[in-house]
Amino acid sequence: MTAIIPFLRRANAVFDEDALQVMGAAYVSARKALDDLGQPEIVREIMALKIIHAAKAGERDFDALCEAALAALGQNRRCG
């Protein structure tokens, strides 16, 4: 979960603990789906902000959040 926290601050977003758990897990999973080693900061930021945007709209499903992050990069991969 903590990996997404810096991006929350940038997006001026506040969520409850349950939402943060799901968002953080989705972010980590999306990074792993792209083999997160060596990914530039902008890729991590795009994925995090997409998850935050979807969560602000009410999305709380892990798979939907993770897949939204990947789709923001043109990836048609499944999470989970």
MDAnalysis code that builds the backbone (N, CA, C; Angstrom):
import MDAnalysis as mda
import numpy as np

u = mda.Universe.empty(240, n_residues=80, atom_resindex=np.repeat(np.arange(80), 3), trajectory=True)
u.add_TopologyAttr("name", ["N", "CA", "C"] * 80)
u.add_TopologyAttr("resid", np.arange(1, 81))
u.add_TopologyAttr("resname", ["MET", "THR", "ALA", "ILE", "ILE", "PRO", "PHE", "LEU", "ARG", "ARG", "ALA", "ASN", "ALA", "VAL", "PHE", "ASP", "GLU", "ASP", "ALA", "LEU", "GLN", "VAL", "MET", "GLY", "ALA", "ALA", "TYR", "VAL", "SER", "ALA", "ARG", "LYS", "ALA", "LEU", "ASP", "ASP", "LEU", "GLY", "GLN", "PRO", "GLU", "ILE", "VAL", "ARG", "GLU", "ILE", "MET", "ALA", "LEU", "LYS", "ILE", "ILE", "HIS", "ALA", "ALA", "LYS", "ALA", "GLY", "GLU", "ARG", "ASP", "PHE", "ASP", "ALA", "LEU", "CYS", "GLU", "ALA", "ALA", "LEU", "ALA", "ALA", "LEU", "GLY", "GLN", "ASN", "ARG", "ARG", "CYS", "GLY"])
u.atoms.positions = np.array([
    [0.816, -1.200, 0.000],
    [0.000, 0.000, 0.000],
    [0.850, 1.249, 0.000],
    [1.923, 1.267, 0.720],
    [2.692, 2.494, 0.894],
    [3.271, 3.028, -0.405],
    [3.436, 2.190, -1.408],
    [4.028, 2.641, -2.662],
    [3.161, 3.663, -3.389],
    [1.867, 3.648, -3.162],
    [0.978, 4.585, -3.861],
    [0.798, 5.898, -3.089],
    [1.193, 5.929, -1.822],
    [0.978, 7.103, -0.964],
    [1.548, 8.398, -1.554],
    [2.776, 8.422, -2.059],
    [3.284, 9.689, -2.604],
    [2.423, 10.248, -3.736],
    [1.839, 9.366, -4.511],
    [0.999, 9.810, -5.619],
    [-0.334, 10.356, -5.113],
    [-0.814, 9.839, -4.008],
    [-2.038, 10.366, -3.400],
    [-1.848, 11.815, -3.009],
    [-0.705, 12.100, -2.459],
    [-0.413, 13.485, -2.062],
    [-0.389, 14.408, -3.269],
    [0.219, 13.938, -4.363],
    [0.272, 14.751, -5.586],
    [-1.120, 14.996, -6.157],
    [-1.996, 14.007, -6.015],
    [-3.351, 14.114, -6.564],
    [-4.311, 14.771, -5.579],
    [-3.792, 15.141, -4.410],
    [-4.618, 15.764, -3.367],
    [-5.857, 14.917, -3.095],
    [-5.611, 13.622, -2.860],
    [-6.703, 12.664, -2.669],
    [-6.627, 12.039, -1.284],
    [-7.795, 11.773, -0.715],
    [-7.898, 11.135, 0.588],
    [-8.894, 9.983, 0.471],
    [-8.496, 8.815, 0.990],
    [-9.343, 7.629, 0.941],
    [-9.319, 6.947, 2.298],
    [-10.341, 6.125, 2.548],
    [-10.349, 5.354, 3.795],
    [-9.358, 4.196, 3.683],
    [-9.097, 3.546, 4.808],
    [-8.085, 2.489, 4.870],
    [-8.395, 1.325, 3.938],
    [-9.646, 0.934, 3.843],
    [-10.011, -0.176, 2.953],
    [-9.700, 0.151, 1.492],
    [-10.057, 1.352, 1.080],
    [-9.776, 1.764, -0.296],
    [-8.272, 1.813, -0.542],
    [-7.525, 2.324, 0.425],
    [-6.072, 2.407, 0.270],
    [-5.441, 1.026, 0.130],
    [-5.952, 0.056, 0.853],
    [-5.425, -1.309, 0.761],
    [-5.614, -1.859, -0.652],
    [-6.809, -1.702, -1.186],
    [-7.104, -2.215, -2.530],
    [-6.302, -1.450, -3.579],
    [-6.242, -0.146, -3.443],
    [-5.500, 0.676, -4.402],
    [-4.016, 0.325, -4.393],
    [-3.467, 0.186, -3.199],
    [-2.051, -0.152, -3.085],
    [-1.746, -1.513, -3.688],
    [-2.593, -2.481, -3.417],
    [-2.397, -3.819, -3.967],
    [-2.520, -3.805, -5.492],
    [-3.462, -3.051, -6.015],
    [-3.640, -2.952, -7.465],
    [-2.422, -2.295, -8.110],
    [-1.881, -1.282, -7.462],
    [-0.699, -0.592, -7.973],
    [0.502, -1.543, -8.027],
    [0.730, -2.272, -6.952],
    [1.848, -3.223, -6.907],
    [1.665, -4.298, -7.977],
    [0.462, -4.798, -8.119],
    [0.191, -5.831, -9.112],
    [0.407, -5.311, -10.532],
    [-0.029, -4.088, -10.798],
    [0.163, -3.499, -12.130],
    [1.647, -3.336, -12.428],
    [2.414, -2.905, -11.441],
    [3.862, -2.771, -11.637],
    [4.488, -4.123, -11.921],
    [4.082, -5.135, -11.200],
    [4.629, -6.477, -11.416],
    [4.251, -7.007, -12.786],
    [3.058, -6.681, -13.247],
    [2.628, -7.125, -14.568],
    [3.524, -6.559, -15.665],
    [4.134, -5.423, -15.388],
    [5.054, -4.805, -16.347],
    [6.511, -5.090, -15.996],
    [6.732, -6.016, -15.090],
    [8.095, -6.278, -14.629],
    [8.725, -4.970, -14.167],
    [8.237, -4.462, -13.043],
    [8.490, -3.094, -12.608],
    [9.956, -2.696, -12.485],
    [10.873, -3.616, -12.526],
    [12.280, -3.231, -12.479],
    [12.641, -2.424, -13.717],
    [13.167, -1.255, -13.491],
    [13.605, -0.430, -14.595],
    [12.541, 0.441, -15.225],
    [11.315, 0.392, -14.729],
    [10.280, 1.257, -15.287],
    [10.569, 2.707, -14.892],
    [10.491, 3.630, -15.824],
    [10.741, 5.029, -15.483],
    [9.653, 5.569, -14.553],
    [9.995, 6.582, -13.821],
    [9.074, 7.201, -12.856],
    [7.758, 7.598, -13.512],
    [7.782, 8.076, -14.733],
    [6.561, 8.525, -15.386],
    [5.583, 7.366, -15.581],
    [6.082, 6.166, -15.834],
    [5.215, 4.995, -15.984],
    [4.531, 4.687, -14.664],
    [5.302, 4.700, -13.577],
    [4.725, 4.450, -12.256],
    [3.700, 5.524, -11.903],
    [3.993, 6.771, -12.261],
    [3.069, 7.865, -11.964],
    [1.771, 7.726, -12.757],
    [1.862, 7.397, -14.021],
    [0.669, 7.223, -14.850],
    [-0.221, 6.125, -14.271],
    [0.387, 5.008, -13.894],
    [-0.399, 3.907, -13.336],
    [-1.056, 4.317, -12.020],
    [-0.298, 4.953, -11.154],
    [-0.845, 5.362, -9.857],
    [-1.978, 6.364, -10.024],
    [-1.775, 7.354, -10.869],
    [-2.812, 8.372, -11.046],
    [-4.070, 7.803, -11.694],
    [-3.923, 6.819, -12.563],
    [-5.097, 6.173, -13.156],
    [-5.883, 5.424, -12.089],
    [-5.181, 4.733, -11.197],
    [-5.842, 4.038, -10.091],
    [-6.545, 5.039, -9.192],
    [-5.889, 6.120, -8.869],
    [-6.478, 7.158, -8.011],
    [-7.712, 7.759, -8.670],
    [-7.629, 8.049, -9.948],
    [-8.766, 8.620, -10.675],
    [-9.961, 7.658, -10.652],
    [-9.699, 6.384, -10.908],
    [-10.777, 5.394, -10.892],
    [-11.377, 5.257, -9.493],
    [-10.532, 5.287, -8.474],
    [-11.012, 5.183, -7.097],
    [-11.826, 6.410, -6.701],
    [-11.418, 7.581, -7.166],
    [-12.204, 8.793, -6.899],
    [-13.600, 8.682, -7.503],
    [-13.697, 7.953, -8.621],
    [-14.991, 7.750, -9.284],
    [-15.794, 6.634, -8.630],
    [-15.218, 6.021, -7.578],
    [-15.959, 5.012, -6.830],
    [-15.532, 3.577, -7.048],
    [-14.590, 3.342, -7.952],
    [-14.154, 1.963, -8.213],
    [-13.373, 1.425, -7.011],
    [-13.718, 0.216, -6.579],
    [-13.019, -0.415, -5.458],
    [-12.617, -1.857, -5.761],
    [-12.862, -2.299, -6.985],
    [-12.524, -3.659, -7.371],
    [-11.043, -3.733, -7.743],
    [-10.315, -4.653, -7.085],
    [-8.885, -4.810, -7.314],
    [-8.558, -4.994, -8.789],
    [-9.203, -5.959, -9.432],
    [-8.903, -6.250, -10.837],
    [-9.189, -5.052, -11.730],
    [-10.293, -4.378, -11.502],
    [-10.649, -3.218, -12.322],
    [-9.626, -2.102, -12.157],
    [-9.171, -1.864, -10.935],
    [-8.170, -0.814, -10.696],
    [-6.843, -1.162, -11.353],
    [-6.411, -2.391, -11.167],
    [-5.148, -2.830, -11.753],
    [-5.192, -2.772, -13.276],
    [-6.247, -3.279, -13.850],
    [-6.370, -3.295, -15.300],
    [-6.521, -1.890, -15.880],
    [-7.132, -0.985, -15.136],
    [-7.216, 0.410, -15.580],
    [-5.824, 1.028, -15.650],
    [-4.989, 0.707, -14.672],
    [-3.617, 1.221, -14.671],
    [-2.852, 0.717, -15.887],
    [-2.996, -0.545, -16.198],
    [-2.312, -1.108, -17.360],
    [-2.876, -0.557, -18.665],
    [-4.189, -0.391, -18.719],
    [-4.819, 0.147, -19.929],
    [-4.361, 1.570, -20.216],
    [-4.051, 2.320, -19.161],
    [-3.569, 3.700, -19.341],
    [-2.251, 3.726, -20.098],
    [-1.563, 2.595, -20.112],
    [-0.291, 2.482, -20.830],
    [-0.437, 1.713, -22.131],
    [-1.690, 1.442, -22.508],
    [-1.932, 0.710, -23.754],
    [-1.725, -0.779, -23.620],
    [-1.674, -1.264, -22.380],
    [-1.475, -2.693, -22.135],
    [-2.837, -3.379, -21.973],
    [-3.018, -4.462, -22.652],
    [-4.254, -5.225, -22.543],
    [-3.975, -6.499, -21.747],
    [-3.507, -6.322, -20.527],
    [-3.153, -7.455, -19.667],
    [-4.159, -7.595, -18.551],
    [-4.262, -8.801, -18.040],
    [-5.156, -9.092, -16.926],
    [-4.354, -9.085, -15.634],
    [-4.988, -8.697, -14.567],
    [-4.381, -8.715, -13.240],
    [-4.953, -9.875, -12.447],
    [-4.334, -10.123, -11.319],
    [-4.916, -11.086, -10.400],
    [-4.159, -12.317, -10.324],
])
